[in-house]
Each structure stands twice: as structure tokens, then as C-alpha cells.
Amino acid sequence: MGIIGWIVVGLIAGGIARWIVKDDRSGCIYTMIVGVIGALIGGGLMSLIDESGVDEFSFRSIIVAVIGAVLLLLILQAIAGRDRARRR
């Protein structure tokens, strides 16, 4: 998958993941980065299971990227929540 494919998958997956997690940050670049990193995380996890991660533009690739992006956002929220609790 080329760079354009990664950007498209990143935007779609990042947007869906932000909607699922109710992330209030905004921005197209942030959404794309969350989606692309989510695709890497999800692809890595899926390659451990069945040796087929995110390799082409397909519905399966978007689902894998969304799962990875949701995990990423939940981890970021947990870290941010812990930091806020320490400041109080």
C-alpha cells in the first residue's frame, strides 16, 4: 500500500476511532496520525495472530487500523488521566 493509501486508511480509521472513544481533540493531521499509528499497532497485533496485518486498502485493513487506533487512544487517555490525578 502506498503513502496515499496509508493516509486514506489513517483518516478513516482515526475518525472512526475518535468517534468510538469520544476523543475531543480536533484536527485532520491529528486524526490521520492516530489512524496511521493505529494501523501499525493493529497490523502488528494481527500479524502475530494470522500473519496478515494491514497490507492493502480493504475493509479488513480499515477495521484492523480502527482497533489499533482505539487501543492507542485508550492508552493516551489513561496516561493523561493519570497525569491529571497527580496534579491535584
C-alpha positions as CSV (number, residue, x, y, z in Angstrom):
1,M,0.0,0.0,0.0
2,G,1.4,3.4,-1.0
3,I,1.6,6.5,1.1
4,I,-1.7,7.8,-0.2
5,G,-3.4,4.5,0.9
6,W,-1.9,4.9,4.4
7,I,-3.2,8.5,4.6
8,V,-6.7,7.5,3.5
9,V,-6.8,4.5,5.8
10,G,-5.4,6.7,8.6
11,L,-8.0,9.4,8.1
12,I,-10.9,6.9,8.0
13,A,-9.6,4.8,11.0
14,G,-8.6,7.8,13.0
15,G,-12.0,9.4,12.6
16,I,-13.9,6.2,13.5
17,A,-11.7,5.6,16.5
18,R,-12.1,9.2,17.7
19,W,-15.8,8.8,17.4
20,I,-15.8,5.5,19.3
21,V,-13.6,6.7,22.1
22,K,-15.2,10.2,22.2
23,D,-11.8,11.9,21.8
24,D,-12.3,15.7,21.9
25,R,-9.1,16.8,20.2
26,S,-9.5,18.1,16.7
27,G,-7.5,18.4,13.6
28,C,-7.1,16.5,10.4
29,I,-3.4,15.8,10.9
30,Y,-4.0,14.5,14.5
31,T,-6.7,12.2,13.2
32,M,-4.5,10.9,10.4
33,I,-1.6,10.3,12.7
34,V,-3.8,8.4,15.2
35,G,-5.1,6.3,12.3
36,V,-1.7,5.5,10.8
37,I,-0.2,4.7,14.2
38,G,-3.3,2.6,14.9
39,A,-2.8,0.8,11.6
40,L,0.8,0.0,12.6
41,I,-0.4,-1.2,16.1
42,G,-3.3,-3.2,14.8
43,G,-1.3,-4.6,11.9
44,G,1.4,-5.7,14.3
45,L,-1.1,-7.4,16.6
46,M,-2.9,-9.1,13.7
47,S,0.4,-10.3,12.2
48,L,1.0,-12.1,15.5
49,I,-2.4,-13.9,15.1
50,D,-2.6,-14.7,11.4
51,E,0.4,-13.2,9.7
52,S,-1.7,-10.8,7.7
53,G,-1.7,-7.2,9.0
54,V,-2.5,-4.1,7.1
55,D,-1.2,-4.7,3.7
56,E,-3.8,-3.4,1.2
57,F,-6.6,-1.0,1.0
58,S,-9.6,-3.1,2.1
59,F,-12.4,-3.2,4.6
60,R,-10.4,-5.6,6.8
61,S,-7.4,-3.2,6.8
62,I,-9.6,-0.3,8.0
63,I,-11.1,-2.5,10.8
64,V,-7.6,-3.5,11.9
65,A,-6.5,0.1,11.9
66,V,-9.6,1.2,13.8
67,I,-8.9,-1.4,16.5
68,G,-5.3,-0.3,16.8
69,A,-6.3,3.4,16.9
70,V,-8.9,2.7,19.6
71,L,-6.2,1.0,21.7
72,L,-3.9,3.9,21.1
73,L,-6.5,6.5,22.2
74,L,-7.4,4.5,25.3
75,I,-3.8,4.3,26.3
76,L,-3.3,8.0,25.7
77,Q,-6.4,8.8,27.8
78,A,-5.2,6.5,30.6
79,I,-1.8,8.3,30.7
80,A,-3.5,11.7,30.5
81,G,-5.9,10.8,33.3
82,R,-3.1,9.6,35.5
83,D,-1.2,12.8,35.0
84,R,-4.3,14.9,35.8
85,A,-4.8,12.9,39.0
86,R,-1.2,13.5,40.1
87,R,-1.5,17.3,39.6
88,R,-4.5,17.5,42.0
